[in-house]
Each structure stands twice: as structure tokens, then as C-alpha cells.
Amino acid sequence: MLSFKVTTVGASSGVILTKAALARLRVKKGDTLYLTEAPDGAFRLTPYDPDFALQMELAEQIMHDDREVLRALAR
């Protein structure tokens, strides 16, 4: 388990991620992280945008269900 302290960053508060945390999250300086709440009330820090993931799932479903329509429109 990794732990972090909340620190002051300008007029805001922030968390400093160690190299180990960056490696485990597979992120680098400048990347965006998302704090999401899990159904059990826990919080998760992730580099994946849950809204974008949902949009992609919907797009894949539409592409699968309407494959013939999309193929006709592409001509």
C-alpha cells in the first residue's frame, strides 16, 4: 500500500506522487487523474476517464448493432 500526505500547492491542496506511484498508475507529469467513488464507498484514483469509457462502450455497441447502416453510410 502506498500512502501520501496532503500538502499546500499555491492556494490549493495537493498530493505528491512518488515515482513508484507514477509507475503503478502508468502516468507521467502532466497527465490527468480521476478520483472516482466505488459502490462500496471507497475512492479510486485512476488515469482512465470513466465518462469517456462509458461513451466508448456506447459507441462500440452502436457500431456493432448498426454495422450494416454504418457500412452503407461509408460508401
Secondary structure, DSSP 4 states (H G I P E B T S, - for coil): -----EEEETTEEEEPPPHHHHHHHT--TT---EEEE-TTS-EEEESS-HHHHHHHHHHHHHHHHTHHHHHHHT-
